[in-house]
Amino acid sequence: LLLKYNPDNIVHFDLSINKDYYYPFAVPFPVSVSDIDYADPTLAAASTYRTHYVIKRYDGTLRAENGINNELNWKIVNESETLQPGVGYIITAVPVDGKAVIRIPLEFSDYWTIDGEQSDIGDGIDRSQISTIAHSGAAATAHPIHAGWNFIANPYLAKYEYDGSNITNAPAYASIPRYDFSAYDQVPLNTATLSPEYPFFVQVGSDATLKFATTGRRQAPASLRSTTNTTLQATLSITPQDDQTADHTTILINDTYTPAYEINADLEKMFGSAYTTALYTLSQEHRLAYNALSPQDAITPIPLGFRAAQEGEYTITLDNLNDLDNIESVNLFDAHTNQTINLLHFDYTFTTTRTQDDARFTVNFVSRSNTATNITDIPSPTTSTTKFIHNNQLYILKHGNIYNAQGQQIQ
C-alpha cells in the first residue's frame, strides 16, 4: 500500500496486485469504480473493467441464506457503483506481465476538515460510523453461525486500537484476512489493532451502527490495556516442526455461557485460500476459533480439531490461562495413542500426515474442587519444555532443575 500526494490535492492510493490473489482493501471516502484503473498509463489505456481487473464485495445476505460458499457469497461491484468508506472490498487484476499497480484516486481536500477530522461534506454522512446488518435467511435459521456477517473496515487513515469503550455496539471478535487470503487472524476486538483501509469480518446479532471514536487512534502498548478476570480464558496453540505457521484457538469459561452458538461469545473458524495449519474446537460439528462454555460443559471433553498443512511433527501448547489458582489440570486426550496429558505441565508433540482431523483430540478443564482421580500426567514429558506454576504465574523451563520444598530434585 502506497499513498502518493500531488499538487492537485489528489491522493493516489496505490495497490500492488498479483494476478493469483484477491487483495482486501477499503477507502476512506466515496470513490467511483470508474475512476479506478492501472497506474501505468499504457496498461490503463488497454484495460477493461471485469476483464483485466475486478472488485468484489461480500454479501452477508447470501451467506445467511445459503451458508458458506466462497464463490457465490462474493458479488462483483458494477462499474457504475461507488465504493463507500467503512466497507471492505477485494480486488484482483490480470495484466500481461502478471503484476501491476492499481491506482485509486482520493480527493483529499473534499473530505477532511482543517483539523484533520473527517467531514460530512454536507451529505449528512458521518465517516466514523459504520452500519452493520444482522443478515438472516434459511441457513441462519438452521444455525446462527451463518447470521450477521459483515465485511467492514477501520474508517481512519491511522491504526485504530479498540480499548473497550472506543467502538459503541461493537461485536466481540474480528476475523482479519491476510493480504493473500491464505488464512485469517481471528482476534478479540478488545486486543485488535485495526490497520488503515484494511477490511475485516465481524458478526453481529442485531442491526447496529458501529461508532469509531477519535480516541482509538493511538498506539497504546497491549500491556497497558485493562483486562477482566471474570471469564476464564485459555488459549491453545498448534505449531509445526518448522515453527513458521502456528495457529491458536481460545476457550472462554463463564457461568453465563451455554453450549449453544452465541454470536457475541463464539466465533466461527474461518479458513483461507491455502491449506494452512489450524487449531479449533467443535460445537455441534461447527469449527470455532472462540468457544464460550459454562464451567459444567468445560469439565466434559471438548472436541479439539486440527489441520496439518504438511506431514510431520506438531506440538499442542497451552499458551495462556488467566486463572491458575482454580484449575487443577487442562487435560488433552489423544485417541490415537490413548494418552492423557496435563497441558498445565507439559506440551504435547505428535506426528501426523497432511490431514484435517476432528476426532483425534479432546480437551477438558478440571477445577481444584472437581479434581478427577482417574486423570494423571504421562510418566515423562514428550518434549524438553516443562512448565511450572509459582504465585499464580505460568513459567516455561527450558534448561534447569526443579526442587521441592525439602530440596529434593524432582525434574
C-alpha positions in Angstrom: 0.0 0.0 0.0 1.4 3.4 -1.0 -0.1 6.9 -0.8 1.2 9.4 -3.2 0.4 13.2 -3.0 0.3 15.6 -5.9 -0.3 19.4 -6.2 -3.9 18.9 -7.2 -4.9 17.7 -3.7 -5.4 14.2 -5.0 -4.0 11.3 -3.0 -3.1 8.2 -5.1 -3.9 5.1 -3.2 -1.7 2.5 -5.0 -2.1 -1.3 -4.6 0.5 -3.7 -5.9 -1.5 -6.6 -7.4 -0.6 -10.1 -8.3 -3.0 -11.9 -10.6 -3.0 -15.0 -8.3 -4.7 -13.3 -5.4 -7.6 -11.2 -4.4 -6.4 -8.3 -2.1 -8.6 -6.9 0.7 -8.8 -3.1 0.8 -11.1 -0.2 1.8 -11.4 3.5 1.0 -11.7 6.5 3.4 -14.0 8.5 1.1 -16.5 7.6 -1.6 -14.7 6.6 -4.8 -16.3 5.8 -8.2 -15.3 2.4 -9.6 -15.0 4.1 -13.0 -12.1 6.2 -11.6 -10.0 3.2 -10.6 -7.5 1.8 -13.1 -3.9 0.8 -13.6 -1.3 3.4 -12.5 0.7 2.6 -15.7 -1.0 4.8 -18.5 -0.2 2.1 -21.1 -2.0 -0.6 -19.1 -4.8 1.7 -18.2 -5.4 2.6 -21.9 -5.8 -1.1 -22.8 -7.6 -2.4 -19.7 -11.3 -3.2 -19.4 -13.1 -3.5 -16.1 -14.3 -7.0 -15.3 -11.8 -8.3 -17.9 -8.4 -7.1 -16.8 -9.4 -6.2 -13.2 -12.4 -6.6 -10.9 -13.6 -5.5 -7.5 -16.0 -7.6 -5.3 -17.8 -7.1 -2.0 -19.1 -9.7 0.5 -22.9 -10.3 0.6 -23.9 -11.3 4.1 -27.5 -11.9 3.0 -26.3 -14.7 0.6 -24.3 -16.2 3.5 -27.3 -16.2 5.7 -29.5 -17.8 3.1 -27.1 -20.4 1.6 -24.4 -20.9 4.2 -20.7 -20.9 3.2 -20.0 -20.6 -0.5 -16.9 -18.6 -1.1 -17.6 -18.2 -4.8 -21.3 -17.2 -4.6 -21.0 -15.0 -1.4 -18.7 -12.5 -3.2 -20.5 -10.2 -5.6 -18.9 -8.2 -8.4 -19.1 -4.4 -7.9 -20.5 -2.8 -11.0 -18.5 -0.1 -12.8 -21.3 2.4 -12.2 -21.2 1.9 -8.4 -19.4 4.0 -5.8 -17.2 2.4 -3.2 -18.2 3.5 0.3 -16.0 4.3 3.4 -16.1 1.7 6.1 -17.0 -1.1 3.7 -14.5 -3.9 2.8 -13.7 -4.9 -0.8 -11.4 -7.3 -2.6 -9.6 -6.7 -5.9 -7.6 -8.6 -8.4 -6.0 -7.8 -11.7 -4.7 -9.7 -14.7 -2.2 -7.5 -16.6 0.1 -9.0 -19.3 3.1 -9.5 -17.0 1.2 -10.9 -14.1 1.7 -7.9 -11.8 0.7 -4.3 -11.8 -0.2 -1.3 -9.6 -3.9 -0.4 -9.3 -4.4 3.3 -8.6 -7.3 4.6 -6.5 -7.7 8.4 -6.6 -8.8 10.1 -3.3 -9.9 13.7 -3.5 -8.3 14.7 -0.2 -9.4 18.2 0.2 -13.2 17.5 -0.1 -13.4 15.1 2.9 -11.2 16.5 5.7 -11.5 19.5 7.9 -8.5 21.7 8.7 -8.1 19.9 12.0 -7.8 16.5 10.3 -11.2 15.2 11.2 -13.5 13.5 8.6 -16.1 15.9 7.2 -19.6 15.0 6.1 -19.2 17.4 3.1 -22.8 18.4 3.5 -24.3 15.0 2.8 -25.0 14.2 6.5 -22.8 11.1 6.5 -20.5 10.7 9.5 -17.4 8.9 8.1 -16.6 7.4 11.5 -19.9 5.5 11.7 -20.3 2.1 10.0 -23.7 0.3 9.6 -23.8 -3.4 10.1 -26.7 -5.7 9.4 -27.9 -8.9 11.1 -28.4 -10.8 7.9 -31.0 -13.6 8.2 -32.0 -16.4 5.9 -32.6 -20.2 5.7 -29.1 -21.2 6.6 -29.0 -18.7 9.6 -32.3 -20.1 10.8 -30.9 -23.6 10.7 -27.8 -22.4 12.6 -26.9 -18.9 13.8 -23.3 -19.4 12.8 -24.3 -18.1 9.3 -26.1 -15.0 10.5 -25.0 -11.4 10.6 -21.6 -11.4 8.8 -20.3 -8.0 7.6 -17.0 -7.1 5.9 -16.1 -3.7 7.2 -13.0 -1.5 7.7 -11.4 0.9 10.1 -12.6 4.3 8.7 -9.5 6.2 9.6 -6.2 6.8 7.8 -4.5 5.7 11.0 -4.1 2.5 13.0 -7.1 2.1 15.4 -6.9 0.4 18.8 -10.1 -0.7 20.5 -9.9 -0.5 24.3 -13.4 -1.5 25.4 -15.0 1.9 25.0 -14.0 3.3 21.7 -16.5 1.5 19.5 -20.1 1.6 20.5 -22.3 -1.5 19.8 -19.1 -3.3 18.9 -19.1 -7.1 18.3 -16.7 -9.3 20.2 -14.3 -10.5 17.5 -12.7 -9.6 14.3 -11.6 -12.0 11.5 -8.8 -10.3 9.7 -7.8 -11.8 6.3 -4.1 -12.0 5.5 -3.2 -10.0 2.4 -3.4 -13.0 0.1 -6.4 -14.6 1.9 -4.2 -17.6 2.8 -5.5 -17.5 6.3 -7.3 -15.3 8.8 -6.1 -13.7 12.0 -9.0 -14.1 14.4 -8.7 -11.9 17.5 -10.9 -10.3 20.1 -11.7 -6.7 19.2 -10.5 -5.6 22.6 -7.0 -6.6 21.7 -7.1 -5.8 18.0 -5.1 -3.1 16.2 -7.0 -2.3 13.0 -4.9 -1.2 10.1 -5.9 1.8 8.0 -8.1 0.9 4.9 -7.8 -2.8 5.6 -11.1 -4.7 6.0 -12.1 -7.4 8.4 -15.1 -9.6 9.1 -17.4 -9.1 12.1 -20.6 -11.0 13.1 -23.4 -9.1 14.7 -26.6 -10.3 16.4 -28.7 -7.2 15.5 -28.6 -4.3 13.1 -26.2 -1.7 14.6 -24.1 1.3 13.8 -20.5 1.0 14.9 -19.1 4.3 16.1 -15.3 4.6 15.8 -14.3 7.3 18.2 -11.2 9.5 17.7 -9.8 8.3 21.0 -9.0 4.9 19.4 -6.5 6.5 17.0 -3.4 5.9 19.1 -0.6 3.4 19.8 -1.2 2.1 23.3 1.0 -0.9 24.3 -1.0 -4.0 24.7 0.4 -4.5 28.2 -1.4 -1.3 29.3 -4.9 -2.3 28.3 -7.3 -3.4 31.0 -8.3 -7.0 31.2 -11.1 -8.8 33.1 -10.8 -12.0 35.1 -14.5 -12.7 35.3 -14.2 -15.1 32.5 -11.6 -17.9 32.5 -9.7 -17.7 29.2 -7.5 -20.5 27.9 -5.6 -20.2 24.6 -4.2 -23.3 22.9 -1.8 -23.3 20.0 -0.5 -25.8 17.5 2.9 -25.4 16.0 4.5 -27.5 13.2 8.1 -28.5 13.3 9.2 -25.6 11.1 7.7 -23.2 13.7 6.5 -20.8 10.9 2.8 -21.5 10.6 1.4 -21.8 14.2 -2.3 -21.3 14.9 -4.3 -21.0 18.0 -7.8 -21.3 19.4 -9.4 -19.9 22.6 -11.9 -21.4 25.1 -13.8 -19.0 27.4 -15.5 -20.3 30.5 -18.2 -18.4 32.4 -21.4 -19.2 34.3 -23.4 -17.1 31.8 -22.3 -19.2 28.7 -24.2 -22.1 27.1 -23.1 -24.8 24.7 -25.4 -23.2 22.0 -23.6 -20.9 19.5 -23.8 -17.3 20.7 -22.9 -14.6 18.3 -21.4 -12.4 21.0 -19.5 -15.2 22.7 -18.4 -17.6 20.0 -16.7 -17.2 16.6 -16.5 -19.5 13.6 -13.1 -20.6 12.5 -12.5 -19.1 9.0 -10.1 -20.8 6.7 -8.2 -19.0 3.9 -7.4 -19.9 0.4 -4.4 -22.0 1.3 -4.1 -25.3 3.2 -2.6 -23.8 6.3 -2.1 -25.2 9.8 -5.1 -24.7 12.1 -6.5 -25.5 15.5 -10.1 -25.2 16.6 -12.8 -26.6 18.9 -16.0 -28.1 17.7 -19.5 -27.3 18.7 -22.4 -29.2 17.1 -20.0 -30.1 14.3 -19.1 -26.4 13.7 -15.5 -25.4 13.9 -14.9 -22.5 16.3 -11.9 -20.1 16.8 -13.5 -18.9 20.1 -15.7 -21.3 22.1 -17.7 -20.0 25.1 -18.8 -22.6 27.6 -20.1 -22.9 31.1 -17.9 -24.5 33.7 -20.0 -27.6 33.7 -19.6 -28.0 29.9 -15.9 -27.4 30.2 -15.5 -30.3 32.6 -16.7 -32.7 29.8 -14.4 -33.5 26.9 -14.4 -30.8 24.2 -13.6 -32.0 20.7 -10.3 -30.3 19.5 -9.8 -30.4 15.8 -6.7 -29.6 13.8 -5.5 -29.2 10.3 -1.9 -30.2 9.4 -0.6 -28.4 6.3 2.2 -31.0 5.9 3.3 -34.3 7.2 5.5 -34.2 10.3 5.6 -33.3 14.0 3.2 -30.8 15.6 3.1 -29.5 19.1 0.0 -28.5 21.1 0.7 -26.0 23.8 -1.3 -24.2 26.5 -0.2 -20.6 25.8 -2.4 -18.8 28.3 -4.6 -19.5 31.3 -5.7 -16.4 33.3 -6.8 -18.3 36.5 -4.1 -20.7 37.5 -5.2 -20.8 41.2 -8.5 -22.6 40.5 -7.6 -25.0 37.7 -6.1 -28.4 38.6 -5.5 -29.6 35.1 -6.1 -28.9 31.4 -6.3 -32.4 30.0 -5.6 -33.2 26.4 -6.6 -36.7 25.3 -5.1 -38.3 22.2 -7.4 -41.0 20.9 -4.7 -42.4 18.6 -2.3 -43.1 21.5 -4.8 -43.4 24.3 -2.8 -40.9 26.3 -3.9 -38.0 28.6 -1.6 -35.2 29.4 -2.0 -32.1 31.6 -1.1 -29.2 29.4 -0.5 -27.1 32.5 2.7 -29.1 32.9 3.8 -30.3 29.5 3.4 -29.5 25.8 2.3 -32.4 23.6 4.1 -33.4 20.4 2.6 -35.8 17.9 3.2 -37.0 14.4 0.6 -36.8 11.6 0.1 -36.9 7.9 -1.2 -33.9 5.9 -4.7 -34.1 7.1 -7.7 -32.4 8.8 -8.8 -34.4 11.8 -11.8 -33.5 14.0 -11.8 -36.8 16.0 -8.3 -37.4 17.4 -8.2 -34.9 20.4 -10.4 -33.7 23.2 -9.6 -31.2 25.9 -11.3 -30.6 29.3 -10.8 -28.5 32.4 -10.7 -29.8 35.9 -11.1 -27.3 38.8 -9.4 -27.9 42.2 -12.8 -28.5 43.7 -13.6 -31.0 41.0 -10.4 -32.9 40.6 -10.8 -36.2 38.8 -9.0 -39.2 40.4 -8.5 -41.1 37.1 -6.5 -38.4 35.3 -2.8 -38.4 35.6 0.1 -37.0 33.6 2.0 -39.4 31.3 5.2 -40.5 33.1 7.6 -38.2 31.3 7.3 -35.0 29.2 7.0 -35.6 25.4 9.2 -32.5 24.8 12.1 -30.8 26.5 9.8 -28.0 27.6 8.5 -28.2 31.1 6.1 -25.8 32.8 5.6 -24.9 36.5 3.3 -22.6 38.4 4.5 -20.1 41.0 2.5 -17.2 42.6 -0.3 -17.8 40.1 2.0 -17.4 37.1 2.8 -20.0 34.5 6.5 -20.4 33.7 8.3 -22.4 31.0 11.5 -24.1 31.9 13.7 -24.9 29.0 17.0 -25.5 30.9 17.5 -26.1 34.6 16.3 -28.2 37.6 13.2 -28.0 39.8 13.4 -28.9 43.5 10.6 -29.4 46.1 10.5 -27.7 49.4 12.7 -30.4 51.0 15.5 -29.7 48.5 14.9 -32.9 46.5 15.4 -32.6 42.8 12.1 -33.6 41.1 12.7 -32.5 37.5 
